[in-house]
Amino acid sequence: ESAFLAMDTRTGAIRAMVGGFDFEKSKFNRAVQAHRQTGSIFKAIVYSAAVETLGWGPQTAIVDAPITFTSAGSPPWSPHNYDNRFHGPTTLRDALTFSRNVVTVKLVQAMGLRYVLNYLPRFGFSHPFPKNLSIALGSSEVTLLEMVRAYDVFANLGYRVEPRFITRITDLQGEAIEDFPVQSQRVLSSETAFLTTDLMRSV
């Protein structure tokens, strides 16, 4: 099974949606109902937070080296990169380009987990996220619709646009009964959105 969702970045209008392989076999709409771990596509949001909050840029370097986190009642956690190697001083551009897990976790540590959790609702996420550093690596579960809306913030240079499945309801004579206008609000500075988009182009 799979899902697909295409949204007009300027208006939020949903242009196409596929919720599964065959509606007759399964009426579960995976585009809006399935909660899946985001994995590394969540990292762009973390990097935008570092740009917005810490004022860091593409050439800011973080040391990619072993680190272990301990907390009462939980076993120690040591994040690793996909290739099981560490790369020393790494710029934010290279860290996002090559999806360095350790650097991304260190970014959340530098900003503070509480700040990052309070930052996420800017992108339209409404449900609680787990209160641990693994959210940096996309361990939380969200819907495809939520991720499309979140990435739309970068495409709109900092404006979040609410998705619209219906734009207008009319009667038999074509008279409008109800309209659903574009709803948008600025949630990031245009500079942060631009720099984050620039980082993603390197990917």
FENMOJO-V600396 format. One record per backbone hydrogen bond with DSSP energy under -1.0 kcal/mol. NH is the residue of the N-H (numbers start at 1). CO is the residue of the C=O. Records with the same first field share a line. If there is no record, write none. Layout:
NH = CO, CO
//
This chain:
4 = 18
6 = 16
8 = 13
12 = 8
14 = 164
15 = 6
16 = 6
18 = 4
26 = 22
30 = 19
33 = 29
36 = 142
38 = 140
39 = 138
41 = 38
42 = 39
43 = 40
46 = 42
47 = 43
48 = 44
49 = 45
50 = 46
51 = 47
52 = 48
53 = 49
54 = 50
56 = 50
60 = 57
62 = 90
64 = 88
65 = 63
69 = 77
74 = 71
77 = 69
84 = 81
88 = 64
90 = 62
92 = 60
93 = 58
95 = 91
96 = 92
97 = 93
98 = 94
100 = 95
104 = 100
105 = 101
106 = 102
107 = 103
108 = 104
109 = 105
110 = 106
111 = 107
112 = 108
116 = 112
117 = 113
118 = 114
119 = 115
120 = 116
122 = 119
123 = 120
124 = 121
132 = 130
135 = 132
136 = 133
137 = 134
138 = 135
139 = 134
142 = 36
145 = 31
147 = 143
148 = 144
149 = 145
150 = 146
151 = 147
152 = 148
153 = 150
155 = 151
156 = 152
157 = 154
158 = 153
160 = 185
162 = 183
164 = 12
169 = 178
171 = 175
174 = 171
177 = 169
178 = 169
180 = 167
185 = 160
187 = 158
188 = 158
193 = 189
194 = 190
195 = 191
196 = 192
197 = 193
198 = 194
199 = 195
200 = 196
201 = 197
//
